[in-house]
Amino acid sequence: MQSALTDPEVKYNFSGHESFPFRFGWLVKGVQRSLEDNRVFNREDAPIILGVGKNMVRSIKYWCSAMGLITVPQAGTVCVTDMGKLLFAKDGLDPYMEDIGTLWLLHWLMVRSFEYTSTWYLAFTRFGHVTFTRKQLVEYLLKSARDESPRTRVTESSMSRDVDVFVRTYVSNTGNRSSALLEESFDCPLVELGLLEESPTGVLSFVIGSHPSLPDMILAFALADYWERVHPQQKTLSFEQTIYIDSAPGAAFKLTENALVERFERLPEWTGLRFDETAGRRMLIRLNNDADKPSVWPLRILRHYYETEGET
């Protein structure tokens, strides 16, 4: 089980990114170079191989780890995961990050990763505020760390830096979200999702809506992944568990109730998911039989998306 609410040994993390949001090409580069040499991040010439500065090398390793694209089985080496190979190997499903679905998928992989990107997890699925300031978010995160993860040592200044990286993951430094320009800028690719806005006075707002660029099958993958990680023994989930509970995909994607219901109603049964409204109760029913095969169910949905609906 991989939810902070059900893990008594939870340890939040608010550092490791070297104050950089990930940039276009970083994840692909990190995966492909790691497949060529599992010690690439520890090489003296890693900055030359990856084409970035030394602190950016550490940042690339952090972001690849945070999204579950690589693991670090022992000091000095990395191992590319099935997800990393599936997406970004040279023969992967989206090796050039051309598909908007990939950006939504990476967002989900970050939000679920409370042990790496705790600010993303807490802000999107636990914070509860739509409009807020950086200071309010910092205060909330410091309190969460004290109350829920007492082993985590974090100062207000380091938390402020983490919140700044969080904001810059979704808000453009240039004010332009054109995808054609994103590749040439230092903006994080997730700016294109339009999940967070900042006013001229510095007030931040989550954008809650239908988010039409989110593919239904990426939502289906997130639901299957969430189900396996958080509720593996349950055959049904209440509607509330999919949008209001810790780690819920509906909260992670900032969907309205109506938008989520509409998407649930469109899900084909081959996804292993069926939406039911009986006697006034709204719920999702799990139809598949892959409970004893971790990750088979969500990865099957993901492959189907890229092979039939993706824009690669």
N, C-alpha and C positions, 0 to 999 in steps of 0.2 A: 504494500500500500504506500502511495506516495502523496500524501496530503499532510500539510502542517498540522491540521486539526486532529489527525489520528496518529501522529508520530510523537510520542512522549519525549524523544530525544532530538526534537527539532533544533537546528542551529541555523539561524538566518545569516546571510552574507550581504554586505553592502560595499564590497570593493573587489578589485581584481581586474577591472576593465581599463586601468591606467587613465581614467577620465576621458576615454574615447567611446562614443557609440560606434557600432560596427559600420563600416563603409561598404559601398558597392564593390563586389569582387573579393572581399576579405574571406568570407566563409568558403567560397569555391576554392580560392587559393590555399586556404588552410587545409581543406580536405584533400585536394589533389596532391599537394606537396607532402602531406603526411602519408598518403598511399605510396609515394615514391620512396620515402625515408621516414621511418617511425621515430627518428630522433631529430627531425628537422628543427624543432623549436629550441633545441639545446646546442645546435651547431653555432660555431663562431660566425660563420657566414650566413646565418639565417636572415639577417636584414637584406642581404643581397639576393638570396633565393626568393624571398617573399616580396621584395621591392618596397620595403617600408623601414621606418626607424626602429631602433632596438626596443623602445617601450611599446611600439605598435605590434611587434612580434608577440610580446606577452599578451597584448589585448586580443589579438587574433586567436591565440590559444584559449584564452578565457571565453570568448564568445562561442567558439566551436564547442567547447566543453559545456557551456551553459545551455546550449540548444540540443545537447545530446548527439552531436555530430562526431565527436571523438570522446574517448575516455583516456584516463591516465593510469594504466594498470601498475606501473612502477615508475620510480623517479627517472626522468630523462627520456622516457618513451611515451608514445601515444598509440592508441588503436582506433582506427576509424570504425564507427558503428554501422549497423545495417542502414540506419536512417541517413548517415553521412554518405555512404556509397550510393544508396538509392537515389538521392537527390543530386549530388554534386560530383560524383566520379565522372571521368570524361565520357563514359557511356551511360551516365545517369539520366534521370527523368527531366532535369532542368539545369544542366551544367552552366548555363549562362544567366540564370536567374531572370528569365524573360517573362515568366508567368506571374500574374498578379496573385494567383492562388498560392504561390511559393511565399510571397511576402506575408500573407495572412497565416500561413502555416508556421513561418518563423516566429511571428508574433505569438502564436499559441505556444510554441515550444519554449519561448522565454517566460511567458506568464505562468506556465505550469511548474517552472523550475525554481521552487522556493529556496532550494539549498544553494543556488548560485545567484539568481536575479530576484532577490527577495523583495526589492522595491517594486518591481513589475508585478509580481504576484500579489502583494499586499495592496498596491494602489488600484489595480484593476478589479480584484475580486473580494477585497475586504474593507477598503477605505470608506465607502458609502457616501462620499461627497461627489457631486457633479461639478461644482464650481469651487475653486480653492486657490490658495496661494502656495508658493514654494514653502514658506514658513510653516503653514498649517500641515502640509504633507510631512515635512521634516519632524515636526512635533509628534505627529501620529506614529511615524516609523520608529522614533526613539522610544516612545511608550510601548509599542509592540515588541521591540527588541528587549526592553527591560522585563516586560510581563511574560513573554512567551519564549524567549530565547536568552536566558540569563547568562549563558556561556559566551554569547556574542559581545565582544567589546567594540564599541563604536562611539566616536565623539560627534558632537554637533557639526563640527566643520567637515568631517569626512562624510557624514550623512548628507550634508548640503551638497557636496560634490557628487554623491551618488544620485541625488534628486536632479541635479543639473544634467547629468548624463541621461537619466530617464526622460526628462523633458525633451532633450535634443534628439532622442530616438524618434520622436513623433512630430516635433515642431521644427520647421525649416529655419535655418539661420538666414536664408536669403529671402524668405517669404514667397518662394516660388516652388510649387509642388509638381512642376512639369516632369514627367518621367524621363523625357529626353534629356533634360538638364541634370537630373539626379545622378546619372552616371558620371558626369563631369564635375560634380560638386563634392563637398565634404559632408553633405547631408547623409543621414542614415536612410537607406531605402524605404524604411517603414513610414517615413514622412508621407509617402504616397497614400497611405491607408486613411488618413484624415480622422484619426481617433482622438486627437487632442489638439486644442486650440489655445493660443495665448493672446490676450488683449494687449494693446499698446501700454497699458498700465501694469502688465505682468500678472494679471489674473488668468488662471488656467481653467479650462473647461473640457471635460470629456464630451465627445460628440456621440450622443445616444440616438440611434435611428435604425434604419433598415440595412444600411451599408450594402448596397446592391453589388459592389465589386467583390464581396465575399462569396466565393462559390459554395453552393450547397454541399458539395462533397468534401470540402475542407472542414465545414462545420460537422459533417457526419464523421469524418476522421477524428476531430476533436472530441466529439461525444463518445465514440468507441474507446478512444485513448483514456479519457476521463473515467469512463465506466470501469475499464480494466484496472486503472491505477487506484481509484478511490472507492468504488463499490463493486468489487469483483464477484461477490456472492449474490448480488441482487439480480432478480429477473425483471424488475420494473424500477423506474425512477419517477418520482412525482415531478410535475412541471417545475415546481419551486426548486427542486434539486438541480435542475439544469440551468437556472438563471440567477438564483439568489443565494445559493450556498457556496461556501468556500471552494475555490477552484473551478466553479461552474463555467462551462463554455459560453453560455449566454451573457454572463458578466464580463468574461474576458474579451468578447467581441463587441461589447456595448450595444447589444441589440435590445429593442423594445420587446415587450411581451407579444404584441401583435405580429411583429416581424419574425419572432422565433416560432410562433404557432404556424404562420404561413409556411415557413421553411420546413417545419416538422411534417406538415401535411403533404409536402412535395417529395419527401424521402421515399425512394423505391424500397420494396421489401428486401431486395438483394443486399442492401446495406446491413441487414440484421437488425433494423430498427423499425418500429411501427408506433405511430402516435394514436392514442386512444382517448376518447372523451365519453366515458360511460358514467351515467348517474351524476353528471356534473363534475366528475373528477378528471383532470387532465394528467396523462402519464405517458411515458415512453416504455415500450415493451421490447425486451431483448429477444430476438428470434434465433440468433446463430448458436452453434454448438462448439465454439472455439474456446470455451472457458479454460480448458486445460492446456491451451497453446498460446502463451502470452505473446502479444503483438501481432499475431496472425490476422486477427479481425481488423484492427485499424489499418494495417499496412495493405491489406487487400483493397480496402476502400481507397486508399491513397493511390495505389497503382492504377485502379480503374479510372480515377479522375484524370491522371496525366495521360493515360492511353486513349481516352475517349473524349474528354472535355477540355483538357488543358490547351494552352495557347503556345506551347513550345514548338 
